[in-house]
Amino acid sequence: MPSPSSKRLAGKTAIITGASSGIGRAIARRFAEEGAKVVVADVTEEPLEGGEPTRRLIENAGGDAVFKKPTFPCGRRWTRWSRIPFRVMGAWT
């Protein structure tokens, strides 16, 4: 059983790609539980597990999240996020 959230990511922002479902969604929820502001980045907007439903789930649990549909190729468009401490990009399909 995991210990209660320590809010060890409070004041930090995380961009989680593929965050609308599966592992990406679980990562986004956990980061939010730990106090991070989460950018739910996914091309999937509104299925049962989608970007907006994931954002609402995080906010309803008391977290802070926004949904962004990324444009591809990411390259230079994501460089403005270079000071973001966490960018989880392992959820690409």
Contacts in CASP RR format, 6 or more apart in sequence:
PFRMAT RR
TARGET T0000
AUTHOR 0000-0000-0000
METHOD contacts of the structure
MODEL  1
MPSPSSKRLAGKTAIITGASSGIGRAIARRFAEEGAKVVVADVTEEPLEG
GEPTRRLIENAGGDAVFKKPTFPCGRRWTRWSRIPFRVMGAWT
5 33 0 8 1.000
5 34 0 8 1.000
5 35 0 8 1.000
6 34 0 8 1.000
7 34 0 8 1.000
7 35 0 8 1.000
8 34 0 8 1.000
8 35 0 8 1.000
9 31 0 8 1.000
9 34 0 8 1.000
9 35 0 8 1.000
9 36 0 8 1.000
9 86 0 8 1.000
10 34 0 8 1.000
10 35 0 8 1.000
10 36 0 8 1.000
11 35 0 8 1.000
11 36 0 8 1.000
11 37 0 8 1.000
12 35 0 8 1.000
12 36 0 8 1.000
12 37 0 8 1.000
12 85 0 8 1.000
12 86 0 8 1.000
13 36 0 8 1.000
13 37 0 8 1.000
13 38 0 8 1.000
13 39 0 8 1.000
13 84 0 8 1.000
13 85 0 8 1.000
13 86 0 8 1.000
14 28 0 8 1.000
14 31 0 8 1.000
14 36 0 8 1.000
14 37 0 8 1.000
14 38 0 8 1.000
14 39 0 8 1.000
14 84 0 8 1.000
14 85 0 8 1.000
14 86 0 8 1.000
14 87 0 8 1.000
14 88 0 8 1.000
15 39 0 8 1.000
15 41 0 8 1.000
15 78 0 8 1.000
15 81 0 8 1.000
15 84 0 8 1.000
15 86 0 8 1.000
15 87 0 8 1.000
15 88 0 8 1.000
16 24 0 8 1.000
16 27 0 8 1.000
16 28 0 8 1.000
16 31 0 8 1.000
16 38 0 8 1.000
16 39 0 8 1.000
16 40 0 8 1.000
16 41 0 8 1.000
16 88 0 8 1.000
16 91 0 8 1.000
17 24 0 8 1.000
17 41 0 8 1.000
17 42 0 8 1.000
17 70 0 8 1.000
17 87 0 8 1.000
17 88 0 8 1.000
17 89 0 8 1.000
17 90 0 8 1.000
17 91 0 8 1.000
17 92 0 8 1.000
18 24 0 8 1.000
18 25 0 8 1.000
18 41 0 8 1.000
18 42 0 8 1.000
18 44 0 8 1.000
18 90 0 8 1.000
18 91 0 8 1.000
18 92 0 8 1.000
18 93 0 8 1.000
19 25 0 8 1.000
19 27 0 8 1.000
19 28 0 8 1.000
19 38 0 8 1.000
19 40 0 8 1.000
19 41 0 8 1.000
19 42 0 8 1.000
19 51 0 8 1.000
19 54 0 8 1.000
19 91 0 8 1.000
20 40 0 8 1.000
20 42 0 8 1.000
20 44 0 8 1.000
20 45 0 8 1.000
20 47 0 8 1.000
20 49 0 8 1.000
20 50 0 8 1.000
20 51 0 8 1.000
20 53 0 8 1.000
20 54 0 8 1.000
21 42 0 8 1.000
21 44 0 8 1.000
21 47 0 8 1.000
21 49 0 8 1.000
21 50 0 8 1.000
21 54 0 8 1.000
22 49 0 8 1.000
22 91 0 8 1.000
23 91 0 8 1.000
24 88 0 8 1.000
24 90 0 8 1.000
24 91 0 8 1.000
25 49 0 8 1.000
25 50 0 8 1.000
25 54 0 8 1.000
27 88 0 8 1.000
27 91 0 8 1.000
28 38 0 8 1.000
28 40 0 8 1.000
28 54 0 8 1.000
28 58 0 8 1.000
28 65 0 8 1.000
29 54 0 8 1.000
29 57 0 8 1.000
29 58 0 8 1.000
29 61 0 8 1.000
31 38 0 8 1.000
31 86 0 8 1.000
31 88 0 8 1.000
32 38 0 8 1.000
32 58 0 8 1.000
32 61 0 8 1.000
32 62 0 8 1.000
32 63 0 8 1.000
32 64 0 8 1.000
32 65 0 8 1.000
33 61 0 8 1.000
33 63 0 8 1.000
35 63 0 8 1.000
35 64 0 8 1.000
36 86 0 8 1.000
37 64 0 8 1.000
37 65 0 8 1.000
37 66 0 8 1.000
38 58 0 8 1.000
38 63 0 8 1.000
38 64 0 8 1.000
38 65 0 8 1.000
38 66 0 8 1.000
39 65 0 8 1.000
39 66 0 8 1.000
39 67 0 8 1.000
39 68 0 8 1.000
39 84 0 8 1.000
40 51 0 8 1.000
40 54 0 8 1.000
40 55 0 8 1.000
40 58 0 8 1.000
40 65 0 8 1.000
40 66 0 8 1.000
40 67 0 8 1.000
40 68 0 8 1.000
41 67 0 8 1.000
41 68 0 8 1.000
41 69 0 8 1.000
41 70 0 8 1.000
42 50 0 8 1.000
42 51 0 8 1.000
42 54 0 8 1.000
42 67 0 8 1.000
42 69 0 8 1.000
42 70 0 8 1.000
43 69 0 8 1.000
43 70 0 8 1.000
44 50 0 8 1.000
44 51 0 8 1.000
45 51 0 8 1.000
45 52 0 8 1.000
45 67 0 8 1.000
45 69 0 8 1.000
46 52 0 8 1.000
46 53 0 8 1.000
47 53 0 8 1.000
51 67 0 8 1.000
52 67 0 8 1.000
54 65 0 8 1.000
54 67 0 8 1.000
55 65 0 8 1.000
55 66 0 8 1.000
55 67 0 8 1.000
58 64 0 8 1.000
58 65 0 8 1.000
59 65 0 8 1.000
70 77 0 8 1.000
70 78 0 8 1.000
71 77 0 8 1.000
78 87 0 8 1.000
81 87 0 8 1.000
END
